[in-house]
Amino acid sequence: MVYPFAVNIRDIVRFDQISALCGAVSAERQARIARFRFDKDKIRCLTAELLVRYALSVQFGMDLGSAAFQCAENGKPLLVDSDVHFNLSHSGEWVVCAVGKTEIGIDVEEIRQTDYQDIYCSFAEPEIARLNSTEPDRKADVFYQLWTLKESYVKYCGSGLRCPFSDFTVELLPDGSAKLARAAAGVSDICFDSRKLDAAHWYALCIPDGTQAAAICTVTPQRVFSIVK
């Protein structure tokens, strides 16, 4: 079973509202927070690790202060001396993570107005064709659904941006779900959960085929923060 969690941070507008919680996260995360210029980036970065620690505590009873994080050789974050996996993402007003005893890839993206064609030219040909045939008023939705699906897949594989988005194909199905139509690096036995968290954010979860995912547990920032105080 994989357990996804989500927290909306729209009401946290200044980093100093939560900066005292920096002592509850890793030194690497503190250094990453310090490199950000804008408060919203700092807030998302801090909340991301706090949400992971919250999820590990709730689902696996891990002590909030004992979980140690490191990066594998491929850059994917992992827990030291544990068979529990996690993945996280943040964008716009949402921070998400998932925990479980299997590989996981997760992504959330805020829908923004941009020149999609300049970006999706790097997609696989069937995806480019799908986007080119999409009505203009739906193009942003289709683009961000595909983007989150593809991002969750490369994060699942642990390849990140080293895996070109043209190397694999995601197919959007009539019922709104998605499937992997062409795999990259031999990683094919996966399934997706693809949905909108709200009108402005797309979400995707990639897990092994046959693995169950619990319903997304949406928690308040206060709940996440209170457990680490």
LINDA-V927069 format. One line per field, one symbol per residue. phi: phi as a letter, one per 30 degrees, with the letter a starting at -180 (. if undefined). Layout:
phi=???
This chain:
phi=.ccdbbbccedccbdddbeddddccdddddddedddcceddddddddedddddddddddbiddddcdccacdedjddbcdhbcccbabaaahcbbbabblcadbbbabbddbdadeddcddcddedddddddcdeedcddddeddddddddddddddichddcedddbbccdcedjdbbdcbcchicbdbbccbacdadcbcbbbcbdejddcdddcccdeddddddcd
